Amino acid sequence: MLGFLKLSFVCLRHRNETDFLLNLNKRQDTMKNVTLVLTLLACLLQVHANGQEAVAFGNQTLLQCVGTLHDSGLATANYSNNEDLLLVIAPEGAVDLTLDFTSWDVEEGYDFLYIYDGTTTEAPLLGTFSGVSPSTIRSTSGAFTLRFVTDASVTLEGWTANWSSFGRGCGEDTTPEMPTFSMTEQVITECVGKLYDSGMGLANYGNEEDVILTIAPPGANGLTLDFTAWDMEAGYDGVFFYEGNSIDGELLAVHSAIAPTQIVSKTGSITLHFISDISVTRSGFEATWTSYGRGCGLEPNNKLNLGTPVFEALKEKPALPTIQPNPATDFVTIEATLFEEEVVNISLLDMNGRLLEERQIATLDINEQLDVSALPAGVYLVRLASDSLNTTQKIVKQ
């Protein structure tokens, strides 16, 4: 075992194989040459297995379609204190990207990994992870931004993750084509899909449109709608988003010139009302939706099965929790219902990832209050983590 660790260490020092061979030629001692040859073989096995190169976390942009990512200590040392590093994975032409974590050892409440769906920290936040490991994280934009922040003391072994992508330049997509719809009067029941305005991405939407569309997969208890393109005439054309299967539901948002990023339904259905005036049309919008629940489960690898509109729930998730009021001045109440009694960790953090409060409860129905009265005005993060629930939401303290 000690010899293998030594070989791994030398391998890291000789990542450039040409330099390594030159170094080999300079050595005359036969036994040393044998050792170096064995080391080179170990490097080739480690670095080129499945065409993936191991990368240490640092301030950089990675363009490879596949690879293995470690914390800054690689697999041989702990990560360091006082790190604040930003790394982007953005393979050229990728339209889908997954990050699978195979090991995780990070100091709970003090060291954090933030993962964003895009090429900057302005992109949607997919999750904040500290003591509890992520499993599989999926980007629908074809890019990830990861920010790793550590405090001034205590370091651990860190983490390892493999990424893979597909799209132009990154192999063929082995996932069946996502069902596609245009903005017409209808009720859509597929668990996942792509939605365009009436121009379907090929032409502008029309004048004087007044269209209501509902997405309501049977058995779904949660649904997210992610927008990848948006172009509307400011103040005259726009979309109203309602919770539920009609425009009588709660109004979630109204968007005209300013694009939405993600619209979340806690009931598993969402209704869109699109209106345009008598003049000026634009290229419209493009969005994808995903849902989960008894009729729209997740496969064991956490990837949505895009090939079957309604399929057996192999792994279900509860609906996203509600946190009210938001904004708040003194207390916020967290409510959620799980499928069975679980141990739930509830954490309150500031935007720098510093843990402000943490509690652990065993429950089926979450109904917890957090006292935020003493906090300065600003934005904070509430994180819930259990076997079936892992979510982070922003709250505003006034």
C-alpha positions, 0 to 999 in steps of 0.5 A: 500500500505504501508503495502504491501511495508513493507511485501515486505521489510521483505520478502527480509530479510527472503529469507531463509524460514527455518530461517524465520519459526524458527524466527516465532517460537521464537515470542510469540506475537499472532499479530506478528505471524499473521503478520509473517505468512502473510509475509511468504505467500507474500514471497512464492507468490513473490519468487515462482511465476511460479517457478521464483526467483527474483535476484538482479544484482551483480557479479555472474553466474546464472544457473537457466533456468528461473528467474527474474532479477532486478538491485541492488536495486531490486524492493525496491530501486534505483541502486547505484552510481559507480557500475561496475558489471558483471553477467552471465546467463548460464543455463546448457544445454540451446541452446536458451535464451531470456531476456524480459525487463518489466521495465526500468529507467536508467540515459541517457548517464551516466549509461549503461547496456551492453549485450553480447551473451555468457559467457564473455565480449569477446562474440558478443555485442548484445546492449548497453542500457542507457535511451532507454529501450531494449525490448526482447534480444535473445541469440543464444549461450544459455548464456548472459553476462550483465555488468552494469556501473553507474557514480558518481551521480544520480541514478534511479529506474533501471530495471526488466527483465525475462529470459527463456531458453530451451535445455537439462536440461531446458525443451523441445524446443517448437520452430519448428526445424530450417531448416538445410543445407550443403555447396553445390551448391545452393541458399537458400531462407529460412529466418532462418536456420542452415548451415554446411560444407559438413560434416554436423557436422558428418564428416570432409569436403572433399578435393578439394572442390570448392563450392559457396552457396548463402543465399537470402530470398525473401524480406529480407533487412538485414541478419546476419550469426552467427558461433558457430563452426569453424575448418579449415586448416590454410592457405589452406582451407577457406571461402570467404564471399560476399555481395549479391547473387554472388561472384561479390559482395563486399568481406566482409571477408575471414576466414581460421584458425581464426573463424568469429563470425558474418557476416552481410549483409546489402542487405539481401543476402550473398554468401559463397565460400568454398575452400579446398586443396588436403590434410588435412581436418578438422571438418569444421563449423556450423552457423545459419542465421537470416534475416528480411525485407518485406518477413522475419518479426519478431513476436510481441515478437521479436522472429523469427518465425522458423516454416515458411520459408517466413511469413507475416512481422508483425514487420519489421526493416530497414537495418543496417546503414552504417558508413564510412569510418571505420577506420576514421581520421576526419569524419564518415558518417552514412547512413540508410533508414527507412520505415517512418519518425522517431525521431532518437537518434544518440550517440557517446560513448567511450568503457567505455560507456561515452557519447561523443556526442548526437544528435536527428533528425527526418528523413526518410533517415539518412545522418549524419556526426560525427566529430571524428578528436579531438578524441584520436586514439582508438575504439568507439561506434556509437548508433542509436535508434528509434522506428524501429532501435536500433543498436550499431556499433564500429568505429576505430579512427586512 
